[in-house]
Amino acid sequence: MEWFSAENVVAVLTAVLGVLASVGVLWYERRVPRRKRVGYRVQMDTPIGNDVSLGRANVRLGLFSETPEMSDATLVLLRVENDGSQSIADSDYTGREPHGLTVEFTGRVVRGIAVTQSPGADHLMEHFTPAAGMRHTGPFIRLPRVPLNRGEHFKLLVLLTGANIGSPIRITGGIRDGEVTPNSAARPDDKPPLFGRAARLITVALTICVITLASIILIRDDTPPPLDCARGELRVTGSTAFDPVVRELADRYMKQCEGSTVRVETHGSTSGIRELAARGAKAGKPGAPALIALSDGPKPAGYPQLRETRVAVSLFSLVVNDKVPVRDLSLSDVRRIYRGEVRNWRQIGGPDLDILLVSRDANSGTREVFQRRVLDRNEPAQSSRDCATKDDARARVVRCELDGTDQVLDTVARLDGAIGYSELRAGSEPAGLHRIAIDGATPSVDTIGDSSYPYREIEYAYTYGRPPADSLASSFLGYLSRGSGQDVISTHGHLPCATPKGLRICGED
């Protein structure tokens, strides 16, 4: 059921946790008594006898050179504080009167004590008197019943002998509805936390739930399903330039339309057109086979049975190896390069590198658009198989032909002085190459309606006649050309024909 989606389940759990947390806090406030707590920590434990040395200089302190029994003296600073949620009165101590707490320095003997109190708590000092129960003997200090408001503390500076630093130090005693424990929750002079541990845990849990819910909402695919989903199988072939777009659209369609299978097998525009025409003629009826052929530009003459759908305006560009710092070429220079009149980049202001032409094969719509829109003629014959050396010594230029866009980009990036062409991809490209402008105009979807940039073409989708209205081919074609697939087309750097600007350009060209 739709109700049991992930975001709904997390939302309900978050709400339930919030209600339970609120009820729990109220119950805790009314029914659970707040704990009283005395915490303590050792802030200093250092030797000060005759045998103490300072650093590498081995300087002897000699503080007790005339009192040999103090040669192993140590100085301890002990902090005792009320770090609970309630004040502690003298009647809260459960030990034998008049004593409240007992400090034990294992293996050491107490020689002297100095007491300081927290700022603003001068009233504490009146309790540290023998009459109030303050005394020491051997390793023990008997502390009086000192009342402590929340956050108040006092410190004991204790002079000891009889053991080295690091021997155990602990405070014992009883607190009604409370405890005495080593303090590890905060640094000595920090204020106690504003919220208790339970409140912090609840806050963290609620925060995790809210973040999880927000993440699900942000990353979930809210794209509405294609209208008139259809079942069955469909192949899409043709343009390699449009391959990334149609693959993503096919994946989305299959996820949203149960029972549909859309396979994408692109081998070039011309190859796709020929396959569609041949298979359609063999089937002998309109709408068959279940095949769509994508083409960079209109189909060649001689295929009257193929029915066209204009999908998008695609932009293409020349790409040059990074060893050639050229960023702009005139249309005239581009044509001179491909006629073999310019064979070294230094002839047009570049480095001393031979020009290597990396082209697509005869099935490529990208190549056909380049020849028709930019060169106004066919490219020269292939003269190289490795794209770097001539196989025909009589050829004017080094020119190779490759099967796909990715091969062209990788080869141009690898070979110094290479130049090629590809569609304008929105994603990342191989390091080692860059795109160039033609006559100062750069390829851009934003300026495509007003720019004189020549290397562009309409992307067509062809079927063999009109496919049946309830077929997968008809449904997917609508999704591609008019449906929610327009967002995917734009993301990949193409201008959908169904947009206002796209309608004008697709209608004019």
N, C-alpha and C positions, 0 to 999 in steps of 0.2 A: 504493500500500500504506500501511496505518496506520503502519508503522515509519518511513516517510519524512516524518513530520510535522515542522513547523518546530522544535518544542522538542527533538525527538529528535536532529535534525541538529546543532543548536547544542550540545546536551549532549555528543555524540560529539566534535565539534570542540574543545570546551573540554577534554575529557579528553585528547585527542591532543596538544593544545598543552601541557597540563600535563606529560605524559610527556616530550615532546620538550624542554621547558624544563629539566626535571630532568636528563635525559641530557646536554643541552648544557652545563649548569653543571658536572656531574661531569667531562665531557671537558675543559672549559676549565680547571678546577682542576688536572687531571693533565697536560695536554699543552701548554697555552699559558702561556708565561712571563709573569709580571706585569710591567707596564710601569713603568719608573722615569721620573719627570717632575719637572723644575724649572720652576716657573711664576714669572712676575714681573708686576708692575703698577706704574704710576706713581700714587702716592697724593697727591702735591702737586707742582705746577710753578708757581711764582709769582715775579713780579719784585720785587726789593728794592733797586734802584738809586735814583739821585737823581731820576729823572723819574717816579717812581711817585706817583700821586694817589689820594686816598681819597674816593670818593663825590662828591656835588655840591659839597662844601665846597672841593674842589680843594686839599687839604692836601698838601704835599710831605714825603715821608719824610726824605730827605737823609741816609740811613745812611752814604753814602760821599762826603760833600761834600769831603773832603780827598784823595780818591783818584779822580781823573777816569776812570782806566781801568776803574773798577768801576761806572760810571754805568748800564751795561746788565746789571748782575748779576741772576742768577736763582737760586732755591733749589729743588732737586728732592728729593723724598722717594721713594725706590724700594724696593719690598718684593720680596724674593726668597725663595721657599719651596719646600719639598718637598711637593707636593700629589699625589704619586703613591701607589702602593700598597706600595712597598718603600723601605727606607732606601737612602741613597746614600753610598758610601764614597769616600775620596779616590782610590782606584784606579779608580773608575767614570768619572772624567773622561778624555776622550780627547785633550785639547789638549796642546800642548807644555809639559812640566814647566818650572817649578813652577806654571804658570798653569792655572786651571780654566775660567773664563768671562771674556768680554770685554764690557764695557758701552760703548756708543757713543752720545754726545750730538752728533747731527749739527749742524754749524755753531757749536758752542760749545766753550769751553775750560774744562777742570776746574781749579778754583782750590783746592779743599779738600774733604776727606771726613771724615764722622763715621759710625761704625758702631754700631748697637744690635742685640741679639739677642732672640729670643722668650723669655718667662719660663721659667726652669728650664733654659736652654741656655747657661749661662755659659761652658762649655767652648769655644764657638765663637769667642770673642774672641781666643784664643791664635793663631788662624790668620790674623788680619788684621794681619800684620806684613810689612815688606819682606823679611825672610828667608824667609817662607812664600810670597812671590810677590805681595804686595799693592803695587801701584804705579799711578801715573797719568801720562799724558803727552798733551797736546793734548786731543782730544775723547774719549780712551779711558781706561777704568779696567780694569786687569788684576786680576781676582779670583783668589785662591789656590784650591786644591782643598779646599773646605770640606765636610767630611762632614755630612750632614743626615739625621737620623732623620725618619720619616714625620710630617708636620705641623709640623716645625721651620721657622723662618724667621729671616732677618736683614734689617735695613733700612739703606740707605745714604742719609745726608743729604748732598747734594752742592751745593757752591757753584760756580756757573759764570758765565762772561761770554761775550760775543761774539754772542749772538742772543736774540731774544725768546722768550717762552714758547711752547710748542706745537710746537717743532721736534722731529723724530722722535727717539725714544729706544728702543734695542733692545739685547738681550743675546744674544750668540752663543756657541757652544761645543758640544761633543759630550758625550753621556752614553751609556755602553754599555748597550744594550737599553733605551734611553729617548730622551727628547727635552727640549729647552728651548723653551718657548713662552709667549706672553703669557697671563696668567691671567684668564679671564673667567667661570669657573665659579661663583665665590662672592665675596662681599665680603671685604676684606682680613683682617678679624679673625674671620671665620667658621671653624668647624671644617669639615674636608672631609666630603663626604656619606658616610653610612654605607654606602650601596649604590652600586654602579657604574651607569653608564648602561644597560648591557645588562640588569641586574637590574631597573631601573626600567621599561624598555620592556616586559619580560616581565610585570611586575606589572600595568602598565596594560592590556596585551592580555588577560590573564586576567580582570581586573576587568570589562572591557567585555563579555567573553563571559558571565561570570556574571550581570551586570546584564541583558543581553539575554535570557538564559534565564529569569531570574526575571520579567522583564516579560512574556514570552510566556505563562508559567504563570499570571500574575495576570490578564492581560487576555483569555485565551482563554475561550471559552464552553464550560464543562463541563456545560451543561444537557443532560440525557439527551434523546435524540430522542423525539418523541411515540410512544406505543404504537400499533402498527397504522397506520403511515404509509400514506396512500392517494394515488393519482394522480387527476388530473382537474382540473376547474375548479369554483370555488365563489364565490358572491357573499355578502357580509355587509352588511346594511343596517339601518336603524332608528336607534337612539339616538345623538345627537351627543355626549351626555354620556359615553358609553362608547367613543367613537371612538378616543381616544389609546391605550386599552388594546388594543382589538381590532386596531388597525393594527400595533402592536408584536408582538402574538401572531401575526398573519398573516405578518409578515416572518420571524419565527423559524421558524415552521412550514415555510415554503417553503425556507428554507436547510437545514433538517434533513431534509426529505422531498422527495427528487428527483421531479420530474414533477408537482408540485402547483402550482396557481395559485389564490390566494385574493385576490379583489378586495374592497376595503372602500369602500362608497358609502353614507354615512349621511345621511339627510334628515329625521330625526325619528322618534320611536317610533310614532306613529299612522300616519304615511305608510308606514313599513316593514311594519307589520301589514297594512295594506290591500293593499300590493303583494304580499305573500306569499299572502294569501288569494285574490287575483284570479288570480295565476299558477298557484297550486295547483289552483284550480277548473278552469282552462283545461287543465292537464295531465291532470286526471282520475284520478290515481292517487296513493296515499300515497308520501311520500318524494320526490316531484317537485313543483317544480323544485329544482335544487341551490342553495338559497337559505336563509339564516338571517337572521331579523329580531330585533334586540335591542330591548328595551322597558324603559323606566323604569317599573316597576310592571306589574301584570297587564294582559292584553289586554282590550279592551272586550267586552261581551257580544255574542253573535251570530257568533262565529267558533269553532264547536265542532270544526272539523277541525284547528285549530292545536294542536300538542303543545308543552308548555312544559318548560323546563329552568331551574331556579333557579341562577344563576351567582354572584352576589355581593350584598352589601349596599352600596348607594351612599349617600353623604352629600351633601347640598346645603346651600347657605347663601345668605343675603341679602348683597348687596354694595352699598356706598354710596360715593359720590364723596368724596374726601379733604377737600373743603371743608366737609363735614359731620362734625364730630368725634364723632358718636354711635358708641358701641361696643357698645351693648346696647339692644334694644327689647323691650318686653313683647309677648306674643302679642296682647293686646288692642289695643295701639297699631298693630301691623302690620295687623291687620284694619281698624282705623279709617282707616289711610292708604289701603288698597285699596278702601274703601267711599267714599272721597272726603270723609270727615268731617275729616280732617287734611290740609291742602293746603300748609302752610308749616312748615318745620322748627322755627320759633320756638315753635309751639304745643306742642311736646313737648320743649322745652329746648334746641333747636338754634339755628343761625344763621338770619338773616332771608333764607331762600332758598326759592323755590317748589319743591315736590316734583315730580319728573319720574319717571314710572313707565316703566321700560324692560323690556319683557316679551318672551316667545317667542310664536311663532305657534301656531295650533291643532294643528299636527302634533307639538308638543313634549311628550315625556314628562315633562321637567323641569317644565314649566308645569302639566301635569295633576297631578303629585305635589304641587306647591305649592298648587294649589287644593284638593286633597282632604285633604292632611295639615296645612296651615297655615291657609289662609283658611276652609276649610269652606264654600266657595261659589265661584262662578266670578269671575274678574277682571272689572272693568268693561270696557265696549266700547272699542275703539281710537278715539282721538280725534286722533292726530297721526301724520304721516308722517316728520317730521324729528326726532321725540323731544324737541323743544324748544318748539314752539308748537302751539296748538290749531288743528285744521282745523274743528272743530265748536264754536262759541262756547257752545252750550248744555251741553257736557260739563262734569262737575264736576271732572275731573282731566285732566292731560296724560299720555296713555298711548300708547306706540307698540309695535309688534310686529316682531321681527327673526327671521331664519331660523336663526341658530346661536348657540352659546355664545360664541364669540370675538367676534361682533358685539356681543353684549350687554355683555361685559366692556369692550371698547374704547369703547363709547358711554357707559357709566356713568363710566369714567375721564375722558372728555372733557367731560361736561356737569356744571356745578356744580349740586348739589342732586339729582342723579339717584340712583335706587335700582333694583336689579334682582336677579337670582338666577342661580345656576349650580351645577354640581356642584362638590364639594370637590376641586380639583385638587392633586396633590402637587408639580407643577412651578411655574415662575415665572408670575406674572400681570402684566398691564400696570401701570405706575406710575400713581398717581392715584386708586386706590380701595382699600378695605379691607373685610374680612368682619366681620359683627357677630353677636353672640350673641342668642338668643331666650330671654327670661325667665331670663337669667344662664347658660344652658347653651350651650356652644360645641360645634360639630361636631368629633368626634374618634373615630377608629376604636378607640382604646384604651379609651374609656369608652362605646362605643355600646350595650353590653348593659345598662348600669346608669344611663344618663343619660335624662332626660326630654326630650331634644332631639327636636322633632317632625319636622324636615324631613329624612326619610330614606326610602329605598325599596329594595325588592329589584330587582335587575337580572335580567330574564328573557331567555332565548334561545328563539325559537320556530321550529319547522319545520312544514311541511305534512304532518302525520302522522309516522310513525316512518321515518326514512331507512334505506335498506339498510345492514346491518352493515359491508359492505366499501366503503361510499361515502366520499368525501372529506368530505361533510357530517357523517356519523356520527363519523369520526375527529377532525375539527376541533372538533366539539361536545364530545367527550370531553376533548380537550386543553384546551379553554376552561374546562370545569366541574370536571374532576377531575384533570387531568394536571399536568405541570410548569409550565403557564401560570399556576398559582396565585401564583407569585412575582411575575410581572409585574402581576397584579391588585393585589397588596398594595403594590407599589412605587408605583402610581398613586393610592394613597389609598383603596382599596376593601377591604372585608372579604370574602374568598372564602367562599362557602357551604360549601365542603368542609372548612373548619377547624372545630375543636370549638365555638368561640363562634359561628361562622357557621352551623353546623348548627342550633343552638338558635334563633337569631334568624330564620333563613330558614324554620324549621318553625313558629314562632309567628305570624309576620306573614301 
